[in-house]
Amino acid sequence: MKNSTTKKVLTTIIASVLMLGTMTVVAFATDGGESVSGFYSTFWALVPPIIAIGLALITKEVYSSLLIGVIAGAMLAADFKPLAIVDNVVEGGLIDAISGTAGIFLFLVILGIIVALVNKAGGSAAFGRWAQKHIKSRTGAMIATFVLGVLIFIDDYFNCLTVGSVMLPVTDSHRVSRSKLAYLIDATAAPICMIAPISSWAAAVSEYTAEGQGLQLFIKAIPYNFYSLLTFVFIIGLVLMKFDFGPMKLHEFNAQVKGDLFTSGQDDIQQGEKMEESNPKGRVIDLILPVIILIAICVFALVYKGGILDGSDFITAFGNTDATVALPWGGIIALVILVIYLICRRLVTFKEAMACVPKGFIAMVPAIMILTLATALKNMTGLLGADVYVEGLMKSSAESLNNFLPAIIFLVACGLAFATGTSWGTFGILIPIVQVMFPENPTMLVIGISACLAGAVCGDHCSPISDTTIMSSAGAQCNHVNHVSTQLPYAISVAAISFVMYIMAGFIQNAWILLPVGAVLTIAFLFVMKKATAKKPLESK
């Protein structure tokens, strides 16, 4: 019955979009001249991602939802001219999405191959056996996942896929749902990168600030980055208090009581994760060493591409690097070393190693498809001038309510990152605007920058079309819509507390007073939610 209703809703929406397009095509078909869309730099620029996100949450089907969002954006950007619509979808959307993220696609495939190799060699199985002996509880498994996520602060893409591949057998053995694992990965990916001075995110922020001020502003903003810091408090409190709320409660109940780690959507995931028997001679070092090699080479690749061999210092090299080139650069070298190592250890043959190449690629196909469509949707918001529209909103708000500006900046950054699925694009748009808002108040400038960065992370964290959210699903081998729907209540809870903190920050302007207050509010919220959810019986599905 539920599936039938979902199909009817989806069919109705598709039919409505096509009908609207057909009717409007007739109206605009005679206009052959090229001009800026009539929807440019208006609220309509944010409508395509709203459509895609709404459909994904309603229908639980992400591919068609994203594609409908892309088509809707293409229609608006082309003023419903039929040929221009096709151009926007194919060239401005899909082709640009593939060419612009080709390096990340390659890195995804390389990591998929490395995971397949480590599994075949028996490294993952050996780590699972070790973890069963040393990690005795579900709480320990989740804390270990959190700690590993915090330690891998160099890049969020690398964080998501590495933490997922390492911790998956551990959390599975302790019946932690895939949705909970995906949340733990996602909540320690972008947030830790946003407070780590040596990371690809710090480098990106430095690009958008005045010359010479980037890293200094980034470091000063860390204590005021309430969303990132309170997310860590939230995770630790949630794990230690041993409860869940919202859709996650059902997923964790099914995992613990029924042994169902997926609740739904497991069929698609299992097609990509079927594994042959692993080598029983594999040891824990056969998992740990590949991860260490991969981290070391990728860090070198990041600074190498930033010009460290040309005389730049380490920080400057990070500021000038290109992660989409450096990560696959390091990944390919690490993959070659790993194949040689495993063959020398006689854990795999050359033929078995080469058989892992297509298996690794197949495992990453769902993530690549979602990432392509999500990036195409971001391209549509660019064609519609979403950044210009938001810039106008920000400038108008700066004329009043000075002390409330950090909270307003946080909300605008959240909304923009959620709608576009990009935190980097969000702070790229907002940081130059924020810098002119507080010309005579350096403390408020720091708070405003931190509100912008925190809001960008928050919106990115909530958005189904965010690349970090997509790769967290891939790393945990979790159904993407399940990950989004279970994570959303947690992210919104921390966002609400952070919003209150930014209101206070506009008046108190002291992070060392505000942070303890925020931590207390977060823990108090968790206690209230635990009492409230304990009164509600749960029916398994």
C-alpha positions in Angstrom: 0.0 0.0 0.0 2.8 2.4 1.0 4.7 1.6 -2.2 1.6 2.2 -4.3 1.0 5.6 -2.7 4.6 6.6 -3.2 4.4 5.7 -6.9 1.2 7.7 -7.3 2.8 10.7 -5.7 5.9 10.5 -7.8 3.8 9.9 -11.0 1.6 13.0 -10.2 4.7 15.2 -9.6 6.4 14.1 -12.8 3.3 14.6 -14.8 2.8 18.0 -13.3 6.4 19.1 -14.2 6.1 17.7 -17.7 2.7 19.4 -18.2 4.0 22.7 -16.9 7.0 22.4 -19.2 4.8 21.5 -22.3 2.4 24.4 -21.6 5.1 26.9 -21.1 7.2 25.7 -24.1 4.3 26.8 -26.3 4.4 30.2 -24.8 8.1 30.7 -25.3 8.8 28.7 -28.4 8.6 31.7 -30.7 11.3 33.6 -28.7 14.6 32.8 -30.4 16.8 35.3 -28.8 19.2 34.6 -26.0 18.7 36.5 -22.7 19.1 36.0 -19.0 16.3 33.9 -17.5 13.4 35.8 -16.1 13.9 33.6 -12.9 17.5 34.7 -12.5 18.5 35.9 -9.0 15.0 35.3 -7.6 13.6 32.9 -5.0 13.0 30.5 -8.0 16.7 29.9 -8.1 16.3 27.8 -4.9 13.2 26.0 -6.0 14.9 23.1 -8.0 16.9 21.8 -5.0 13.8 22.2 -2.8 11.9 20.0 -5.3 14.7 17.4 -5.4 15.1 17.3 -1.6 11.3 17.2 -1.0 10.8 14.3 -3.5 13.7 12.3 -2.1 12.3 12.5 1.4 8.8 11.7 0.3 9.4 8.9 -2.2 12.6 7.5 -0.7 14.1 7.3 -4.2 17.0 9.6 -4.8 18.0 9.1 -8.5 14.6 10.2 -10.0 14.3 13.0 -7.4 17.6 14.6 -8.3 17.0 14.2 -12.0 13.6 15.9 -11.7 15.3 18.7 -9.8 17.9 19.1 -12.6 15.1 19.2 -15.2 13.1 21.8 -13.2 16.2 24.0 -12.9 17.0 23.6 -16.6 13.5 24.7 -17.5 13.7 27.8 -15.3 17.2 28.7 -16.5 16.1 28.3 -20.2 12.8 30.2 -19.7 11.2 26.9 -20.9 12.7 27.0 -24.4 12.8 23.4 -25.4 16.3 23.2 -27.0 17.8 25.4 -24.3 16.4 23.0 -21.7 18.2 20.1 -23.3 21.4 22.1 -23.5 21.2 23.0 -19.8 20.5 19.4 -18.7 23.2 17.8 -20.9 26.0 20.4 -21.1 25.5 22.8 -18.2 24.3 20.0 -15.9 25.5 16.5 -16.5 28.7 17.0 -18.6 29.9 19.9 -16.5 29.2 17.8 -13.4 31.3 14.9 -14.6 34.2 17.0 -15.9 34.2 19.1 -12.7 34.3 16.2 -10.3 36.2 13.6 -12.4 39.1 13.7 -9.9 36.7 12.8 -7.0 35.1 10.0 -9.1 38.6 8.6 -9.7 39.4 8.8 -6.0 36.1 7.1 -5.1 37.0 4.2 -7.5 40.5 3.9 -6.2 39.2 3.7 -2.6 36.6 1.1 -3.7 39.4 -1.0 -5.2 41.6 -0.7 -2.1 38.7 -1.8 0.1 38.1 -4.8 -2.2 41.8 -5.7 -2.1 42.0 -5.5 1.7 38.8 -7.6 2.0 40.2 -10.2 -0.4 43.5 -10.3 1.5 41.7 -10.9 4.8 42.8 -7.6 6.4 39.2 -6.5 7.2 38.3 -9.9 8.6 41.4 -9.9 10.8 40.6 -6.5 12.0 37.0 -7.6 12.7 38.3 -10.5 14.8 40.7 -8.2 16.7 37.9 -5.7 17.3 35.6 -8.4 18.7 38.2 -9.2 21.3 39.1 -5.7 22.3 36.0 -3.6 21.6 33.5 -5.3 23.9 30.3 -3.1 23.4 28.2 -1.1 20.9 29.2 2.0 22.8 32.9 1.2 22.4 32.4 0.5 18.6 30.7 3.9 18.2 33.2 5.8 20.2 36.0 4.1 18.2 34.3 5.3 15.0 34.0 8.8 16.4 37.7 8.9 17.5 38.9 7.6 14.1 36.8 10.3 12.3 38.3 13.0 14.5 41.9 11.8 13.7 41.4 11.9 10.0 41.0 15.6 9.7 42.9 16.3 6.4 39.9 16.0 4.0 36.2 15.2 4.4 36.0 13.0 1.3 39.0 10.9 2.5 37.5 10.8 6.0 34.1 9.5 4.9 35.4 6.6 2.9 38.4 5.6 5.1 36.4 5.6 8.4 33.6 3.6 6.7 35.8 0.9 5.2 37.8 0.5 8.5 34.9 0.5 11.0 32.2 -1.3 9.0 33.1 -4.8 10.2 33.4 -3.5 13.8 30.0 -1.8 13.9 28.4 -4.7 12.1 29.6 -7.2 14.6 28.1 -5.1 17.4 24.8 -4.6 15.6 25.1 -0.8 15.0 22.8 0.1 12.2 24.2 1.3 8.9 22.3 4.5 9.4 24.0 5.2 12.7 27.4 4.4 11.2 26.7 6.8 8.4 25.7 9.5 10.9 28.9 9.0 12.9 31.0 9.3 9.7 29.2 12.4 8.4 29.2 14.1 11.8 33.0 13.8 12.1 33.9 14.6 8.5 33.0 18.2 7.6 32.8 19.4 11.3 36.4 18.2 12.1 37.8 19.6 8.8 36.2 22.9 9.6 38.1 23.3 12.9 41.4 21.8 11.7 43.9 24.5 10.5 45.7 21.8 8.5 43.0 20.6 6.2 41.7 21.1 2.7 38.8 23.1 4.2 41.1 25.6 5.9 42.9 26.0 2.5 39.5 26.7 0.8 38.5 29.3 3.4 41.8 31.1 2.9 41.1 31.5 -0.8 38.0 33.6 -0.2 39.4 36.0 2.5 41.6 39.1 2.0 45.2 38.2 1.1 47.2 37.2 4.2 44.2 37.0 6.5 42.7 33.6 5.6 44.4 31.2 8.0 44.5 33.8 10.8 40.7 34.4 10.5 40.1 30.7 10.3 42.0 29.9 13.5 40.3 32.8 15.4 36.9 31.6 14.3 37.4 28.0 15.6 36.1 28.7 19.2 33.0 30.3 17.8 32.2 27.5 15.4 29.4 26.3 17.6 27.8 23.8 15.2 31.0 21.8 14.6 32.0 21.8 18.3 28.6 21.1 19.7 28.1 18.3 17.2 30.9 16.5 18.9 29.3 17.1 22.3 26.0 15.8 20.9 27.6 12.6 19.5 29.4 11.7 22.7 26.3 12.4 24.8 24.1 10.4 22.6 26.4 7.4 22.5 27.1 7.4 26.3 23.4 7.9 27.2 22.5 5.0 25.0 19.4 6.2 23.3 18.2 7.5 19.9 15.2 9.6 18.7 13.4 10.2 15.5 13.7 7.7 12.6 17.1 6.6 13.9 15.4 5.0 16.9 13.7 2.5 14.6 16.9 1.7 12.7 18.8 1.1 15.9 16.0 -1.0 17.4 15.9 -3.2 14.3 19.7 -3.6 14.4 19.8 -4.6 18.1 16.7 -6.6 18.4 16.2 -8.2 14.9 19.7 -8.1 13.6 18.6 -6.0 10.6 21.3 -3.4 10.0 19.5 -1.7 7.1 15.7 -1.6 8.0 15.2 -0.8 4.2 17.1 -0.4 1.0 19.5 -3.2 1.7 19.0 -4.9 -1.7 20.8 -2.2 -3.7 23.6 -1.9 -1.1 24.2 -5.7 -1.0 24.6 -5.8 -4.8 27.7 -3.6 -4.4 29.2 -5.2 -1.4 29.1 -8.9 -2.2 32.5 -10.3 -1.3 34.3 -13.6 -2.0 35.9 -15.6 0.8 38.9 -13.7 2.2 42.3 -15.1 2.9 42.5 -16.6 6.4 46.2 -15.7 6.6 45.4 -12.0 6.6 46.4 -10.0 9.7 45.4 -6.6 11.2 48.5 -5.0 9.8 47.1 -5.8 6.3 44.4 -3.3 7.1 46.3 -0.7 9.2 49.3 -0.4 6.9 47.3 0.3 3.7 45.4 3.1 5.6 48.7 4.6 6.9 50.3 4.5 3.5 47.2 6.0 1.9 47.1 8.9 4.5 50.8 9.6 4.2 50.9 9.7 0.4 47.7 11.7 0.2 49.0 14.3 2.6 52.2 14.6 0.6 50.2 14.8 -2.6 48.1 17.7 -1.2 51.2 19.8 -0.3 53.0 18.7 -3.5 50.2 20.0 -5.6 50.2 23.2 -3.5 53.8 23.8 -4.4 55.8 22.7 -1.4 58.7 21.6 -3.7 58.7 25.0 -5.3 59.6 26.7 -2.0 56.2 27.2 -0.4 55.9 26.5 3.3 53.5 23.7 4.5 50.6 26.0 5.3 50.9 28.0 2.1 51.1 24.7 0.1 47.8 23.6 1.7 46.3 26.9 0.8 47.2 26.5 -2.9 46.4 22.8 -3.3 43.7 21.2 -5.4 42.2 18.2 -3.5 40.4 16.9 -6.7 43.8 16.4 -8.3 45.9 15.6 -5.2 43.7 12.9 -3.7 43.5 10.6 -6.8 47.3 11.4 -7.4 48.1 10.0 -3.9 45.5 7.2 -4.3 47.0 5.8 -7.4 50.5 5.6 -5.9 49.1 4.0 -2.7 47.1 1.5 -4.7 50.2 0.4 -6.7 52.2 0.0 -3.4 49.3 -2.0 -1.9 49.1 -4.4 -4.8 52.9 -5.1 -4.6 52.7 -5.5 -0.8 49.8 -8.0 -0.9 51.3 -10.0 -3.7 54.7 -10.2 -1.8 52.8 -11.3 1.3 51.2 -14.0 -0.9 47.7 -12.9 0.3 46.5 -12.3 -3.3 47.7 -13.3 -6.7 48.1 -10.8 -9.5 45.0 -12.1 -11.2 43.0 -11.8 -7.9 44.3 -8.2 -7.5 43.2 -7.3 -11.0 39.8 -8.9 -10.4 39.3 -6.4 -7.5 39.5 -3.4 -9.9 36.0 -3.9 -11.5 34.6 -4.9 -8.1 35.8 -1.7 -6.5 34.3 0.3 -9.3 30.9 -1.4 -9.1 30.8 -0.8 -5.4 31.1 3.0 -6.0 28.6 3.3 -8.9 25.7 4.4 -6.7 27.8 7.1 -5.0 29.1 8.3 -8.4 25.6 8.4 -9.9 24.2 10.4 -7.0 27.2 12.7 -7.0 26.8 13.4 -10.7 23.2 14.3 -10.4 23.7 16.3 -7.2 26.5 18.3 -8.9 24.3 18.9 -12.0 21.6 20.2 -9.7 24.2 22.6 -8.1 25.1 23.8 -11.6 21.4 24.6 -12.2 21.3 26.9 -9.1 24.4 28.6 -10.5 22.7 29.2 -13.9 19.7 30.7 -12.0 21.9 33.0 -9.9 21.2 31.7 -6.5 24.4 33.3 -5.2 23.3 36.7 -6.5 19.9 36.3 -4.8 21.4 35.4 -1.5 24.0 38.2 -1.7 21.1 40.7 -2.0 19.4 39.2 1.0 22.5 39.5 3.1 23.2 43.1 2.1 19.7 44.1 3.0 19.9 42.5 6.4 23.2 44.2 7.2 21.5 47.5 7.4 19.7 46.7 10.6 19.9 44.4 13.7 23.7 44.5 14.0 23.9 42.3 17.1 21.7 39.7 15.5 23.8 39.5 12.4 25.8 36.4 13.4 22.5 34.5 13.9 21.2 35.8 10.6 24.4 34.8 8.8 24.2 31.3 10.3 20.6 30.9 9.1 21.4 32.2 5.6 24.5 29.9 5.3 22.4 26.9 6.5 19.7 27.6 3.9 22.1 28.2 1.0 24.2 25.1 1.8 21.1 22.9 2.2 19.6 24.1 -1.0 22.8 23.9 -3.1 24.5 21.0 -1.3 27.9 22.7 -1.1 29.5 24.2 1.9 32.6 25.4 0.0 30.3 27.2 -2.5 28.4 28.7 0.4 31.3 30.3 2.3 32.8 31.3 -1.1 29.6 33.4 -1.6 29.2 34.7 1.9 32.7 35.3 3.3 33.4 38.4 1.1 30.0 39.8 2.1 30.6 39.1 5.8 34.0 40.8 5.6 32.4 44.1 4.7 29.7 43.9 7.3 31.9 44.6 10.3 34.5 47.1 9.2 35.2 48.5 12.7 34.6 45.5 14.9 37.2 42.7 14.6 35.6 40.5 17.2 32.2 40.6 15.4 34.0 39.9 12.2 35.5 36.7 13.6 32.1 35.7 15.0 30.4 36.5 11.6 33.0 34.4 9.8 32.5 31.5 12.2 28.7 31.8 11.8 29.2 31.6 8.0 31.5 28.5 8.3 29.3 26.8 10.9 26.1 27.4 8.8 27.8 26.1 5.7 28.7 22.9 7.5 25.3 22.6 9.0 23.4 23.0 5.7 25.9 20.7 4.0 25.3 18.1 6.8 21.5 18.2 6.4 21.4 18.3 2.6 20.7 15.1 0.6 22.5 16.5 -2.4 25.7 17.3 -0.5 28.8 15.4 -1.7 29.9 14.7 1.9 26.5 13.3 2.8 26.6 11.1 -0.3 30.0 9.8 0.5 29.1 9.1 4.1 26.3 6.9 2.8 28.9 5.2 0.4 31.4 4.8 3.2 28.9 3.2 5.5 27.3 1.2 2.6 24.0 2.7 3.7 20.9 3.5 1.7 21.3 7.3 1.0 17.7 8.3 1.8 17.8 6.3 5.1 21.0 8.2 6.0 19.5 11.6 5.3 16.2 11.0 7.1 17.8 9.5 10.2 20.5 12.2 10.4 18.2 15.2 9.8 16.6 15.4 13.4 20.1 15.2 15.0 21.6 17.9 12.7 18.6 20.2 13.2 18.8 19.8 17.0 22.4 20.9 17.1 21.6 23.7 14.5 18.8 25.1 16.8 21.2 25.2 19.8 23.8 26.8 17.6 21.4 29.5 16.5 20.7 30.4 20.1 24.4 30.6 20.7 24.9 33.0 17.8 22.2 35.2 19.2 24.0 35.3 22.5 27.4 35.8 20.7 26.1 39.0 19.2 25.9 40.4 22.7 28.5 38.5 24.8 31.3 38.1 22.2 33.4 35.7 24.4 33.8 32.2 23.2 35.1 30.9 26.5 31.8 31.8 28.2 29.6 30.7 25.3 31.1 27.3 24.7 30.4 25.9 28.2 26.9 27.3 27.9 26.4 25.6 24.6 27.7 22.3 25.9 25.3 22.5 28.9 22.3 23.3 26.6 23.3 20.3 24.4 23.5 17.8 27.3 20.3 19.2 28.8 18.5 18.8 25.5 19.6 15.1 25.3 18.3 14.4 28.8 15.0 15.9 27.9 14.8 13.9 24.7 15.8 10.7 26.4 12.9 11.1 28.9 10.4 12.1 26.2 11.3 9.1 23.9 11.3 6.6 26.8 7.6 7.2 27.2 6.9 6.3 23.5 6.7 2.6 22.6 8.4 1.6 19.4 6.9 -0.7 16.8 9.4 -2.5 14.6 8.9 -2.7 10.9 
